[in-house]
């Protein structure tokens, strides 16, 4: 599943995904794709949530969420 999210809602979205899909569901969260400051974090939902919770959030985000096994 692929989602596009704003910097104002990314933390709330990752929190909701953790609640509904489980904290261990794998995800890739990318910021500023195809731009100078592109950044990608991969891991479980709880790992990417913790990572982005500690950063100043700017730019557009793309979340790629693992499907159900």
C-alpha positions as CSV (number, residue, x, y, z in Angstrom):
1,X,0.0,0.0,0.0
2,X,1.3,3.4,-0.9
3,X,0.2,6.6,0.9
4,X,1.1,10.3,0.4
5,X,1.1,12.4,3.6
6,X,1.8,16.0,4.7
7,X,4.4,16.8,7.3
8,X,1.6,18.1,9.6
9,X,0.0,14.6,9.7
10,X,2.8,12.1,9.3
11,X,3.3,11.3,13.0
12,X,-0.5,10.9,13.5
13,X,-0.7,8.7,10.4
14,X,2.1,6.4,11.6
15,X,0.5,6.2,15.0
16,X,-2.8,5.2,13.5
17,X,-1.1,2.6,11.2
18,X,0.7,1.1,14.2
19,X,-2.7,0.8,16.0
20,X,-4.6,-0.7,13.1
21,X,-1.9,-2.8,11.3
22,X,0.4,-3.6,14.2
23,X,3.7,-2.0,15.3
24,X,5.8,-4.7,13.7
25,X,4.3,-4.1,10.2
26,X,7.2,-3.2,7.9
27,X,7.2,0.2,6.2
28,X,9.4,2.6,4.2
29,X,8.9,6.3,4.7
30,X,10.5,8.7,2.2
31,X,10.7,12.4,2.5
32,X,11.3,14.8,-0.4
33,X,11.6,12.2,-3.1
34,X,13.7,13.2,-6.1
35,X,14.9,16.4,-4.4
36,X,18.2,17.5,-2.9
37,X,17.4,16.5,0.7
38,X,15.7,13.1,-0.1
39,X,15.6,10.8,2.9
40,X,14.2,7.3,3.4
41,X,13.8,5.3,6.6
42,X,12.9,1.6,6.5
43,X,11.8,-0.6,9.4
44,X,8.8,-1.5,11.5
45,X,6.1,1.1,12.0
46,X,7.3,1.7,15.5
47,X,10.9,2.2,14.3
48,X,10.0,4.8,11.6
49,X,7.6,6.5,14.0
50,X,10.3,6.9,16.6
51,X,12.8,8.1,14.0
52,X,10.6,10.8,12.5
53,X,9.2,11.9,16.0
54,X,12.7,13.2,16.8
55,X,13.1,15.2,13.6
56,X,11.9,18.6,12.4
57,X,9.4,17.6,9.6
58,X,9.3,19.4,6.3
59,X,8.4,18.4,2.8
60,X,6.1,15.7,1.4
61,X,6.1,12.1,2.7
62,X,5.5,8.8,0.9
63,X,4.7,5.8,3.0
64,X,5.0,2.3,1.5
65,X,3.4,-0.2,3.9
66,X,3.9,-4.0,3.7
67,X,0.8,-6.0,2.8
68,X,-0.8,-8.6,5.0
69,X,1.1,-11.9,4.9
